[in-house]
Protein backbone atom coordinates (compact mmCIF):
# COMPACT_ATOMS: atom_id res chain seq x y z
CA UNK A 1 0.00 0.00 0.00
CA UNK A 2 1.22 3.51 -0.84
CA UNK A 3 1.20 4.95 2.72
CA UNK A 4 2.34 8.37 1.55
CA UNK A 5 -0.61 8.65 -0.83
CA UNK A 6 -3.03 7.35 1.82
CA UNK A 7 -1.69 9.86 4.33
CA UNK A 8 -2.22 12.70 1.84
CA UNK A 9 -5.82 11.57 1.23
CA UNK A 10 -6.53 11.43 4.96
CA UNK A 11 -5.15 14.94 5.47
CA UNK A 12 -7.22 16.26 2.56
CA UNK A 13 -10.35 14.57 3.95
CA UNK A 14 -9.62 16.03 7.39
CA UNK A 15 -9.26 19.54 5.93
CA UNK A 16 -12.50 19.21 3.92
CA UNK A 17 -14.32 17.96 7.03
CA UNK A 18 -13.13 20.98 9.02
CA UNK A 19 -14.17 23.37 6.26
CA UNK A 20 -17.62 21.73 6.19
CA UNK A 21 -17.97 22.00 9.99
CA UNK A 22 -16.84 25.64 10.05
CA UNK A 23 -19.32 26.51 7.29
CA UNK A 24 -22.19 24.87 9.13
CA UNK A 25 -21.29 26.49 12.45
CA UNK A 26 -21.17 29.92 10.84
CA UNK A 27 -24.40 29.25 8.99
CA UNK A 28 -26.20 28.22 12.18
CA UNK A 29 -24.70 31.19 14.05
CA UNK A 30 -26.00 33.50 11.33
CA UNK A 31 -29.46 31.95 11.53
CA UNK A 32 -29.48 32.32 15.31
CA UNK A 33 -28.51 35.96 14.89
CA UNK A 34 -31.39 36.48 12.43
CA UNK A 35 -33.97 34.61 14.45
CA UNK A 36 -33.93 34.34 18.23
CA UNK A 37 -36.36 32.62 20.55
CA UNK A 38 -38.06 34.46 23.42
CA UNK A 39 -37.78 32.78 26.82
CA UNK A 40 -40.95 30.79 27.60
CA UNK A 41 -40.98 31.89 31.23
CA UNK A 42 -40.92 35.57 30.32
CA UNK A 43 -43.63 35.06 27.72
CA UNK A 44 -45.83 33.34 30.30
CA UNK A 45 -45.39 36.28 32.67
CA UNK A 46 -46.44 38.72 29.92
CA UNK A 47 -49.50 36.63 29.08
CA UNK A 48 -50.52 36.60 32.75
CA UNK A 49 -49.97 40.36 33.05
CA UNK A 50 -52.14 41.02 30.00
CA UNK A 51 -54.82 38.69 31.32
CA UNK A 52 -54.81 40.44 34.70
CA UNK A 53 -55.44 43.71 32.87
CA UNK A 54 -58.38 42.42 30.85
CA UNK A 55 -56.63 41.34 27.64
CA UNK A 56 -57.05 37.68 26.76
CA UNK A 57 -55.13 35.79 24.10
CA UNK A 58 -57.02 33.57 21.67
CA UNK A 59 -53.74 32.81 19.90
CA UNK A 60 -50.26 31.53 20.58
CA UNK A 61 -47.79 34.40 20.77
CA UNK A 62 -44.94 33.96 18.25
CA UNK A 63 -41.69 33.32 20.14
CA UNK A 64 -39.28 33.95 17.32
CA UNK A 65 -37.80 37.37 16.58
CA UNK A 66 -36.33 38.12 13.17
CA UNK A 67 -34.52 40.82 11.22
CA UNK A 68 -36.31 42.70 8.44
CA UNK A 69 -35.46 45.53 6.05
CA UNK A 70 -37.58 48.57 5.23
CA UNK A 71 -39.48 48.85 1.94
CA UNK A 72 -40.02 51.82 -0.34
CA UNK A 73 -43.65 51.96 -1.50
CA UNK A 74 -46.05 54.35 -3.19
CA UNK A 75 -49.82 54.63 -3.38
CA UNK A 76 -51.40 53.02 -6.41
CA UNK A 77 -52.94 55.59 -8.76
CA UNK A 78 -56.31 54.56 -10.17
CA UNK A 79 -57.15 55.57 -13.73
CA UNK A 80 -60.49 57.19 -12.91
CA UNK A 81 -62.03 56.98 -16.39
CA UNK A 82 -60.97 53.35 -16.80
CA UNK A 83 -62.34 52.39 -13.38
CA UNK A 84 -65.62 54.24 -14.04
CA UNK A 85 -66.20 52.24 -17.22
CA UNK A 86 -65.31 49.01 -15.44
CA UNK A 87 -67.68 49.62 -12.52
CA UNK A 88 -70.51 51.56 -14.19
CA UNK A 89 -70.34 50.94 -17.94
CA UNK A 90 -70.24 53.75 -20.52
CA UNK A 91 -73.31 55.84 -19.72
CA UNK A 92 -72.33 57.67 -16.57
CA UNK A 93 -72.37 61.26 -15.46
CA UNK A 94 -69.20 62.90 -14.19
CA UNK A 95 -68.79 65.50 -11.49
CA UNK A 96 -65.46 66.88 -10.31
CA UNK A 97 -65.36 68.65 -6.98
CA UNK A 98 -62.83 71.47 -6.84
CA UNK A 99 -60.53 70.84 -3.90
CA UNK A 100 -59.74 73.45 -1.31
CA UNK A 101 -56.30 73.80 0.26
CA UNK A 102 -56.61 70.76 2.53
CA UNK A 103 -58.51 68.33 0.34
CA UNK A 104 -58.01 66.20 -2.75
CA UNK A 105 -59.84 66.31 -6.03
CA UNK A 106 -62.92 64.08 -5.87
CA UNK A 107 -64.14 62.62 -9.13
CA UNK A 108 -67.70 61.35 -8.89
CA UNK A 109 -69.12 59.04 -11.55
CA UNK A 110 -72.77 58.08 -11.32
CA UNK A 111 -75.53 56.15 -13.06
CA UNK A 112 -79.01 55.09 -11.93
CA UNK A 113 -77.51 51.81 -10.76
CA UNK A 114 -74.27 52.83 -9.14
CA UNK A 115 -71.84 55.46 -7.94
CA UNK A 116 -68.04 55.56 -8.01
CA UNK A 117 -65.85 58.09 -6.21
CA UNK A 118 -62.11 58.42 -6.84
CA UNK A 119 -60.29 60.62 -4.33
CA UNK A 120 -56.93 61.98 -5.49
CA UNK A 121 -56.54 58.91 -7.73
CA UNK A 122 -55.67 56.98 -4.53
CA UNK A 123 -58.93 55.94 -2.88
CA UNK A 124 -61.76 54.17 -4.67
CA UNK A 125 -65.30 54.07 -3.21
CA UNK A 126 -68.12 52.18 -4.93
CA UNK A 127 -71.82 52.05 -4.13
CA UNK A 128 -74.31 49.69 -5.76
CA UNK A 129 -77.65 51.50 -5.82
CA UNK A 130 -79.65 48.52 -7.08
CA UNK A 131 -79.34 46.50 -3.88
CA UNK A 132 -81.71 48.53 -1.71
CA UNK A 133 -82.22 47.34 1.85
CA UNK A 134 -84.98 44.77 1.47
CA UNK A 135 -84.23 41.60 3.34
CA UNK A 136 -80.78 42.61 4.41
CA UNK A 137 -79.64 40.77 7.48
CA UNK A 138 -79.91 37.26 6.04
CA UNK A 139 -77.27 34.85 7.29
CA UNK A 140 -75.32 33.42 4.35
CA UNK A 141 -72.93 30.52 3.87
CA UNK A 142 -69.38 31.82 4.31
CA UNK A 143 -68.20 30.12 1.12
CA UNK A 144 -70.91 31.94 -0.81
CA UNK A 145 -69.89 35.27 0.70
CA UNK A 146 -66.21 34.70 -0.10
CA UNK A 147 -66.98 33.63 -3.68
CA UNK A 148 -69.13 36.72 -4.18
CA UNK A 149 -66.35 38.99 -2.94
CA UNK A 150 -63.61 37.26 -4.90
CA UNK A 151 -65.63 37.22 -8.14
CA UNK A 152 -66.36 40.93 -7.74
CA UNK A 153 -62.67 41.77 -7.34
CA UNK A 154 -61.69 39.60 -10.31
CA UNK A 155 -64.36 41.20 -12.46
CA UNK A 156 -63.02 44.67 -11.62
CA UNK A 157 -59.31 43.74 -11.92
CA UNK A 158 -58.57 44.24 -8.21
CA UNK A 159 -57.78 40.64 -7.28
CA UNK A 160 -54.02 40.47 -7.81
CA UNK A 161 -51.41 37.96 -6.64
CA UNK A 162 -50.50 40.21 -3.70
CA UNK A 163 -54.09 40.54 -2.44
CA UNK A 164 -55.57 38.04 0.02
CA UNK A 165 -58.68 37.78 2.16
CA UNK A 166 -57.78 38.45 5.79
CA UNK A 167 -61.02 38.79 7.77
CA UNK A 168 -64.80 38.50 7.49
CA UNK A 169 -67.23 40.30 9.80
CA UNK A 170 -71.01 40.31 9.95
CA UNK A 171 -72.76 43.30 11.46
CA UNK A 172 -74.13 46.77 10.95
CA UNK A 173 -71.99 49.19 8.98
CA UNK A 174 -73.74 52.51 9.52
CA UNK A 175 -72.25 54.19 6.46
CA UNK A 176 -73.55 51.31 4.31
CA UNK A 177 -76.98 50.53 5.76
CA UNK A 178 -78.97 50.09 8.94
CA UNK A 179 -79.15 46.32 8.53
CA UNK A 180 -76.26 43.86 8.88
CA UNK A 181 -73.95 43.08 5.96
CA UNK A 182 -70.84 40.98 5.53
CA UNK A 183 -67.60 42.96 5.45
CA UNK A 184 -64.73 41.21 3.68
CA UNK A 185 -61.32 42.70 4.45
CA UNK A 186 -58.60 42.06 1.89
CA UNK A 187 -54.98 43.00 2.57
CA UNK A 188 -51.89 43.21 0.44
CA UNK A 189 -48.87 41.02 1.12
CA UNK A 190 -45.18 41.21 0.24
CA UNK A 191 -43.17 37.98 0.38
CA UNK A 192 -45.71 36.38 2.68
CA UNK A 193 -46.00 39.33 5.08
CA UNK A 194 -48.77 41.92 5.26
CA UNK A 195 -48.24 45.28 3.57
CA UNK A 196 -50.31 47.92 5.33
CA UNK A 197 -52.10 50.10 5.54
CA UNK A 198 -53.49 49.09 2.20
CA UNK A 199 -56.86 47.43 1.98
CA UNK A 200 -59.92 46.46 0.00
CA UNK A 201 -63.29 46.31 1.75
CA UNK A 202 -66.16 44.48 0.05
CA UNK A 203 -69.65 44.61 1.57
CA UNK A 204 -72.00 41.74 0.71
CA UNK A 205 -75.62 40.87 1.41
CA UNK A 206 -77.91 38.13 0.06
CA UNK A 207 -78.34 39.98 -3.24
CA UNK A 208 -74.65 40.56 -3.94
CA UNK A 209 -72.05 43.27 -3.47
CA UNK A 210 -73.53 46.37 -1.83
CA UNK A 211 -70.39 48.53 -1.74
CA UNK A 212 -66.61 48.46 -1.92
CA UNK A 213 -63.64 50.62 -0.97
CA UNK A 214 -59.97 50.28 -1.87
CA UNK A 215 -56.64 51.96 -1.29
CA UNK A 216 -53.56 50.05 -2.42
CA UNK A 217 -49.77 50.31 -2.35
CA UNK A 218 -47.14 49.48 -4.95
CA UNK A 219 -43.73 48.08 -4.03
CA UNK A 220 -40.73 50.06 -5.34
CA UNK A 221 -37.56 48.68 -3.73
CA UNK A 222 -36.04 47.17 -0.58
CA UNK A 223 -33.53 48.98 1.59
CA UNK A 224 -30.48 46.77 2.08
CA UNK A 225 -29.98 47.10 5.83
CA UNK A 226 -31.88 44.62 7.98
CA UNK A 227 -32.60 45.30 11.65
CA UNK A 228 -33.87 43.09 14.41
CA UNK A 229 -37.52 43.61 15.31
CA UNK A 230 -39.01 43.62 18.80
CA UNK A 231 -40.73 40.49 20.04
CA UNK A 232 -44.47 39.91 19.81
CA UNK A 233 -44.68 40.10 23.62
CA UNK A 234 -43.09 43.56 23.61
CA UNK A 235 -45.45 44.68 20.86
CA UNK A 236 -48.44 43.57 22.96
CA UNK A 237 -47.14 45.46 25.98
CA UNK A 238 -46.66 48.61 23.90
CA UNK A 239 -50.19 48.34 22.52
CA UNK A 240 -51.89 47.44 25.81
CA UNK A 241 -52.80 50.94 27.06
CA UNK A 242 -54.20 52.08 23.71
CA UNK A 243 -56.25 48.90 23.31
CA UNK A 244 -57.72 49.23 26.82
CA UNK A 245 -58.51 52.93 26.34
CA UNK A 246 -60.43 52.28 23.13
CA UNK A 247 -62.30 49.08 24.02
CA UNK A 248 -64.40 47.64 26.81
CA UNK A 249 -63.04 44.71 28.79
CA UNK A 250 -62.57 41.88 28.26
CA UNK A 251 -60.53 42.23 25.07
CA UNK A 252 -59.58 39.18 23.05
CA UNK A 253 -56.50 39.19 20.81
CA UNK A 254 -57.42 37.23 17.71
CA UNK A 255 -54.28 37.67 15.63
CA UNK A 256 -50.73 39.03 15.85
CA UNK A 257 -48.25 38.99 12.99
CA UNK A 258 -45.21 40.88 11.78
CA UNK A 259 -45.10 42.63 8.41
CA UNK A 260 -44.74 46.09 6.89
CA UNK A 261 -46.70 49.25 7.58
CA UNK A 262 -46.63 52.55 5.67
CA UNK A 263 -47.75 55.46 7.86
CA UNK A 264 -47.99 58.87 6.13
CA UNK A 265 -48.07 60.58 9.53
CA UNK A 266 -44.46 59.54 9.99
CA UNK A 267 -43.55 62.21 7.47
CA UNK A 268 -45.88 65.10 8.21
CA UNK A 269 -48.74 65.74 10.60
CA UNK A 270 -51.28 64.82 7.97
CA UNK A 271 -52.64 61.70 6.32
CA UNK A 272 -52.51 59.84 3.01
CA UNK A 273 -53.96 62.81 1.13
CA UNK A 274 -50.66 64.70 1.03
CA UNK A 275 -48.22 61.81 0.58
CA UNK A 276 -47.55 59.81 -2.58
CA UNK A 277 -44.71 57.53 -1.48
CA UNK A 278 -42.51 56.65 1.46
CA UNK A 279 -41.09 53.92 3.67
CA UNK A 280 -43.00 50.89 4.92
CA UNK A 281 -41.37 49.89 8.22
CA UNK A 282 -41.47 46.47 9.90
CA UNK A 283 -44.46 46.46 12.26
CA UNK A 284 -46.56 44.14 14.33
CA UNK A 285 -50.27 43.99 13.49
CA UNK A 286 -52.59 43.16 16.39
CA UNK A 287 -56.25 42.35 15.68
CA UNK A 288 -58.89 42.08 18.40
CA UNK A 289 -62.33 40.45 18.46
CA UNK A 290 -64.28 43.42 17.07
CA UNK A 291 -62.02 43.70 14.03
CA UNK A 292 -60.01 46.70 15.21
CA UNK A 293 -56.40 46.57 14.12
CA UNK A 294 -53.40 48.13 15.85
CA UNK A 295 -50.00 48.60 14.22
CA UNK A 296 -46.92 48.74 16.43
CA UNK A 297 -43.55 49.79 14.98
CA UNK A 298 -41.28 46.77 15.27
CA UNK A 299 -37.83 48.29 15.29
CA UNK A 300 -36.21 48.74 18.71
CA UNK A 301 -36.15 52.36 19.83
C-alpha positions as CSV (number, residue, x, y, z in Angstrom):
1,X,0.0,0.0,0.0
2,X,1.2,3.5,-0.8
3,X,1.2,4.9,2.7
4,X,2.3,8.4,1.5
5,X,-0.6,8.6,-0.8
6,X,-3.0,7.3,1.8
7,X,-1.7,9.9,4.3
8,X,-2.2,12.7,1.8
9,X,-5.8,11.6,1.2
10,X,-6.5,11.4,5.0
11,X,-5.1,14.9,5.5
12,X,-7.2,16.3,2.6
13,X,-10.3,14.6,4.0
14,X,-9.6,16.0,7.4
15,X,-9.3,19.5,5.9
16,X,-12.5,19.2,3.9
17,X,-14.3,18.0,7.0
18,X,-13.1,21.0,9.0
19,X,-14.2,23.4,6.3
20,X,-17.6,21.7,6.2
21,X,-18.0,22.0,10.0
22,X,-16.8,25.6,10.1
23,X,-19.3,26.5,7.3
24,X,-22.2,24.9,9.1
25,X,-21.3,26.5,12.5
26,X,-21.2,29.9,10.8
27,X,-24.4,29.3,9.0
28,X,-26.2,28.2,12.2
29,X,-24.7,31.2,14.0
30,X,-26.0,33.5,11.3
31,X,-29.5,31.9,11.5
32,X,-29.5,32.3,15.3
33,X,-28.5,36.0,14.9
34,X,-31.4,36.5,12.4
35,X,-34.0,34.6,14.5
36,X,-33.9,34.3,18.2
37,X,-36.4,32.6,20.6
38,X,-38.1,34.5,23.4
39,X,-37.8,32.8,26.8
40,X,-40.9,30.8,27.6
41,X,-41.0,31.9,31.2
42,X,-40.9,35.6,30.3
43,X,-43.6,35.1,27.7
44,X,-45.8,33.3,30.3
45,X,-45.4,36.3,32.7
46,X,-46.4,38.7,29.9
47,X,-49.5,36.6,29.1
48,X,-50.5,36.6,32.7
49,X,-50.0,40.4,33.1
50,X,-52.1,41.0,30.0
51,X,-54.8,38.7,31.3
52,X,-54.8,40.4,34.7
53,X,-55.4,43.7,32.9
54,X,-58.4,42.4,30.9
55,X,-56.6,41.3,27.6
56,X,-57.1,37.7,26.8
57,X,-55.1,35.8,24.1
58,X,-57.0,33.6,21.7
59,X,-53.7,32.8,19.9
60,X,-50.3,31.5,20.6
61,X,-47.8,34.4,20.8
62,X,-44.9,34.0,18.3
63,X,-41.7,33.3,20.1
64,X,-39.3,33.9,17.3
65,X,-37.8,37.4,16.6
66,X,-36.3,38.1,13.2
67,X,-34.5,40.8,11.2
68,X,-36.3,42.7,8.4
69,X,-35.5,45.5,6.0
70,X,-37.6,48.6,5.2
71,X,-39.5,48.8,1.9
72,X,-40.0,51.8,-0.3
73,X,-43.7,52.0,-1.5
74,X,-46.1,54.4,-3.2
75,X,-49.8,54.6,-3.4
76,X,-51.4,53.0,-6.4
77,X,-52.9,55.6,-8.8
78,X,-56.3,54.6,-10.2
79,X,-57.2,55.6,-13.7
80,X,-60.5,57.2,-12.9
81,X,-62.0,57.0,-16.4
82,X,-61.0,53.4,-16.8
83,X,-62.3,52.4,-13.4
84,X,-65.6,54.2,-14.0
85,X,-66.2,52.2,-17.2
86,X,-65.3,49.0,-15.4
87,X,-67.7,49.6,-12.5
88,X,-70.5,51.6,-14.2
89,X,-70.3,50.9,-17.9
90,X,-70.2,53.8,-20.5
91,X,-73.3,55.8,-19.7
92,X,-72.3,57.7,-16.6
93,X,-72.4,61.3,-15.5
94,X,-69.2,62.9,-14.2
95,X,-68.8,65.5,-11.5
96,X,-65.5,66.9,-10.3
97,X,-65.4,68.7,-7.0
98,X,-62.8,71.5,-6.8
99,X,-60.5,70.8,-3.9
100,X,-59.7,73.5,-1.3
101,X,-56.3,73.8,0.3
102,X,-56.6,70.8,2.5
103,X,-58.5,68.3,0.3
104,X,-58.0,66.2,-2.7
105,X,-59.8,66.3,-6.0
106,X,-62.9,64.1,-5.9
107,X,-64.1,62.6,-9.1
108,X,-67.7,61.3,-8.9
109,X,-69.1,59.0,-11.6
110,X,-72.8,58.1,-11.3
111,X,-75.5,56.2,-13.1
112,X,-79.0,55.1,-11.9
113,X,-77.5,51.8,-10.8
114,X,-74.3,52.8,-9.1
115,X,-71.8,55.5,-7.9
116,X,-68.0,55.6,-8.0
117,X,-65.9,58.1,-6.2
118,X,-62.1,58.4,-6.8
119,X,-60.3,60.6,-4.3
120,X,-56.9,62.0,-5.5
121,X,-56.5,58.9,-7.7
122,X,-55.7,57.0,-4.5
123,X,-58.9,55.9,-2.9
124,X,-61.8,54.2,-4.7
125,X,-65.3,54.1,-3.2
126,X,-68.1,52.2,-4.9
127,X,-71.8,52.1,-4.1
128,X,-74.3,49.7,-5.8
129,X,-77.7,51.5,-5.8
130,X,-79.6,48.5,-7.1
131,X,-79.3,46.5,-3.9
132,X,-81.7,48.5,-1.7
133,X,-82.2,47.3,1.9
134,X,-85.0,44.8,1.5
135,X,-84.2,41.6,3.3
136,X,-80.8,42.6,4.4
137,X,-79.6,40.8,7.5
138,X,-79.9,37.3,6.0
139,X,-77.3,34.8,7.3
140,X,-75.3,33.4,4.3
141,X,-72.9,30.5,3.9
142,X,-69.4,31.8,4.3
143,X,-68.2,30.1,1.1
144,X,-70.9,31.9,-0.8
145,X,-69.9,35.3,0.7
146,X,-66.2,34.7,-0.1
147,X,-67.0,33.6,-3.7
148,X,-69.1,36.7,-4.2
149,X,-66.4,39.0,-2.9
150,X,-63.6,37.3,-4.9
151,X,-65.6,37.2,-8.1
152,X,-66.4,40.9,-7.7
153,X,-62.7,41.8,-7.3
154,X,-61.7,39.6,-10.3
155,X,-64.4,41.2,-12.5
156,X,-63.0,44.7,-11.6
157,X,-59.3,43.7,-11.9
158,X,-58.6,44.2,-8.2
159,X,-57.8,40.6,-7.3
160,X,-54.0,40.5,-7.8
161,X,-51.4,38.0,-6.6
162,X,-50.5,40.2,-3.7
163,X,-54.1,40.5,-2.4
164,X,-55.6,38.0,0.0
165,X,-58.7,37.8,2.2
166,X,-57.8,38.4,5.8
167,X,-61.0,38.8,7.8
168,X,-64.8,38.5,7.5
169,X,-67.2,40.3,9.8
170,X,-71.0,40.3,9.9
171,X,-72.8,43.3,11.5
172,X,-74.1,46.8,10.9
173,X,-72.0,49.2,9.0
174,X,-73.7,52.5,9.5
175,X,-72.3,54.2,6.5
176,X,-73.5,51.3,4.3
177,X,-77.0,50.5,5.8
178,X,-79.0,50.1,8.9
179,X,-79.2,46.3,8.5
180,X,-76.3,43.9,8.9
181,X,-74.0,43.1,6.0
182,X,-70.8,41.0,5.5
183,X,-67.6,43.0,5.4
184,X,-64.7,41.2,3.7
185,X,-61.3,42.7,4.4
186,X,-58.6,42.1,1.9
187,X,-55.0,43.0,2.6
188,X,-51.9,43.2,0.4
189,X,-48.9,41.0,1.1
190,X,-45.2,41.2,0.2
191,X,-43.2,38.0,0.4
192,X,-45.7,36.4,2.7
193,X,-46.0,39.3,5.1
194,X,-48.8,41.9,5.3
195,X,-48.2,45.3,3.6
196,X,-50.3,47.9,5.3
197,X,-52.1,50.1,5.5
198,X,-53.5,49.1,2.2
199,X,-56.9,47.4,2.0
200,X,-59.9,46.5,0.0
201,X,-63.3,46.3,1.7
202,X,-66.2,44.5,0.0
203,X,-69.7,44.6,1.6
204,X,-72.0,41.7,0.7
205,X,-75.6,40.9,1.4
206,X,-77.9,38.1,0.1
207,X,-78.3,40.0,-3.2
208,X,-74.7,40.6,-3.9
209,X,-72.1,43.3,-3.5
210,X,-73.5,46.4,-1.8
211,X,-70.4,48.5,-1.7
212,X,-66.6,48.5,-1.9
213,X,-63.6,50.6,-1.0
214,X,-60.0,50.3,-1.9
215,X,-56.6,52.0,-1.3
216,X,-53.6,50.0,-2.4
217,X,-49.8,50.3,-2.3
218,X,-47.1,49.5,-5.0
219,X,-43.7,48.1,-4.0
220,X,-40.7,50.1,-5.3
221,X,-37.6,48.7,-3.7
222,X,-36.0,47.2,-0.6
223,X,-33.5,49.0,1.6
224,X,-30.5,46.8,2.1
225,X,-30.0,47.1,5.8
226,X,-31.9,44.6,8.0
227,X,-32.6,45.3,11.6
228,X,-33.9,43.1,14.4
229,X,-37.5,43.6,15.3
230,X,-39.0,43.6,18.8
231,X,-40.7,40.5,20.0
232,X,-44.5,39.9,19.8
233,X,-44.7,40.1,23.6
234,X,-43.1,43.6,23.6
235,X,-45.4,44.7,20.9
236,X,-48.4,43.6,23.0
237,X,-47.1,45.5,26.0
238,X,-46.7,48.6,23.9
239,X,-50.2,48.3,22.5
240,X,-51.9,47.4,25.8
241,X,-52.8,50.9,27.1
242,X,-54.2,52.1,23.7
243,X,-56.3,48.9,23.3
244,X,-57.7,49.2,26.8
245,X,-58.5,52.9,26.3
246,X,-60.4,52.3,23.1
247,X,-62.3,49.1,24.0
248,X,-64.4,47.6,26.8
249,X,-63.0,44.7,28.8
250,X,-62.6,41.9,28.3
251,X,-60.5,42.2,25.1
252,X,-59.6,39.2,23.1
253,X,-56.5,39.2,20.8
254,X,-57.4,37.2,17.7
255,X,-54.3,37.7,15.6
256,X,-50.7,39.0,15.9
257,X,-48.2,39.0,13.0
258,X,-45.2,40.9,11.8
259,X,-45.1,42.6,8.4
260,X,-44.7,46.1,6.9
261,X,-46.7,49.3,7.6
262,X,-46.6,52.5,5.7
263,X,-47.7,55.5,7.9
264,X,-48.0,58.9,6.1
265,X,-48.1,60.6,9.5
266,X,-44.5,59.5,10.0
267,X,-43.5,62.2,7.5
268,X,-45.9,65.1,8.2
269,X,-48.7,65.7,10.6
270,X,-51.3,64.8,8.0
271,X,-52.6,61.7,6.3
272,X,-52.5,59.8,3.0
273,X,-54.0,62.8,1.1
274,X,-50.7,64.7,1.0
275,X,-48.2,61.8,0.6
276,X,-47.5,59.8,-2.6
277,X,-44.7,57.5,-1.5
278,X,-42.5,56.7,1.5
279,X,-41.1,53.9,3.7
280,X,-43.0,50.9,4.9
281,X,-41.4,49.9,8.2
282,X,-41.5,46.5,9.9
283,X,-44.5,46.5,12.3
284,X,-46.6,44.1,14.3
285,X,-50.3,44.0,13.5
286,X,-52.6,43.2,16.4
287,X,-56.2,42.3,15.7
288,X,-58.9,42.1,18.4
289,X,-62.3,40.4,18.5
290,X,-64.3,43.4,17.1
291,X,-62.0,43.7,14.0
292,X,-60.0,46.7,15.2
293,X,-56.4,46.6,14.1
294,X,-53.4,48.1,15.8
295,X,-50.0,48.6,14.2
296,X,-46.9,48.7,16.4
297,X,-43.6,49.8,15.0
298,X,-41.3,46.8,15.3
299,X,-37.8,48.3,15.3
300,X,-36.2,48.7,18.7
301,X,-36.2,52.4,19.8
